[in-house]
Every structure is written in structure tokens, then in C-alpha cells.
Amino acid sequence: MLLAARRAWRQSTRSLRAFLRHANHQLHPTIAAPGALASLRYYGAWKASLDGASALDDERPWITFAATRFLERAVRPGSRVFEWGSGGSTLFFRNLGAYRQTAAPARAI
């Protein structure tokens, strides 16, 4: 039992270290340390996104977690949304209760 708990703890800390490395890499070097700590608020969403096969499975737009958080606050039930193409973002806006208008090419590009 203790061995299994220890393995789970190691896997969890490996995952957290990978997330922080990714956050540091995405930020400008002068703000990397504070930015990485601020990015911890998205750790749960980032870790959950690794389990999904695609944005469609996750029902999430393919944008940054900060942008997604902004949209979750800004879009209200009944809001009107236009998007070019459809996918995970279409399902995301549906879940927020927005009216969606989607435009897509007649054939795949």
C-alpha cells in the first residue's frame, strides 16, 4: 500500500514539474518564475487535457487556459457567438448556453 502511494506521489510530482517546465518555456525569461507560479491555477485543467484525445473530446477550445477562463466569465447564456470552423469550441460555447453561428468551408482544406 505504501509503495503504491509513493509511486502515485512520484508520478504526480513528475507531472507538476513537466507543467512548470512548459510554463517557463512559454514565458519571457524575465518573468518566467512569477509566471510559472501564476500558471499553477491552470495545472488541473492542463493535467486533465492530457487524458483527452482531442479538443472535441474535452469540449474545450484550442486556445490558452487563460483565454478559456476569460471566455467562461465573458460569455453568458444567450450570448451570440460567431466562429470560423467548428470543433471543441462549438461544444464549449454550447455548454455555456451561447447561440452559435459557425461558418466552415464546403470541403476540408
C-alpha positions, 0 to 999 in steps of 0.5 A, spaced: 500 500 500 505 504 501 509 503 495 503 504 491 502 511 494 509 513 493 509 511 486 502 515 485 506 521 489 512 520 484 508 520 478 504 526 480 510 530 482 513 528 475 507 531 472 507 538 476 514 539 474 513 537 466 507 543 467 512 548 470 517 546 465 512 548 459 510 554 463 517 557 463 518 555 456 512 559 454 514 565 458 519 571 457 525 569 461 524 575 465 518 573 468 518 566 467 518 564 475 512 569 477 509 566 471 510 559 472 507 560 479 501 564 476 500 558 471 499 553 477 491 555 477 491 552 470 495 545 472 488 541 473 485 543 467 492 542 463 493 535 467 486 533 465 487 535 457 492 530 457 487 524 458 483 527 452 484 525 445 482 531 442 479 538 443 472 535 441 473 530 446 474 535 452 469 540 449 474 545 450 477 550 445 484 550 442 486 556 445 490 558 452 487 556 459 487 563 460 483 565 454 478 559 456 477 562 463 476 569 460 471 566 455 467 562 461 466 569 465 465 573 458 460 569 455 453 568 458 447 564 456 444 567 450 450 570 448 451 570 440 457 567 438 460 567 431 466 562 429 470 560 423 470 552 423 467 548 428 470 543 433 471 543 441 469 550 441 462 549 438 461 544 444 464 549 449 460 555 447 454 550 447 455 548 454 455 555 456 448 556 453 451 561 447 447 561 440 452 559 435 453 561 428 459 557 425 461 558 418 466 552 415 468 551 408 464 546 403 470 541 403 476 540 408 482 544 406 
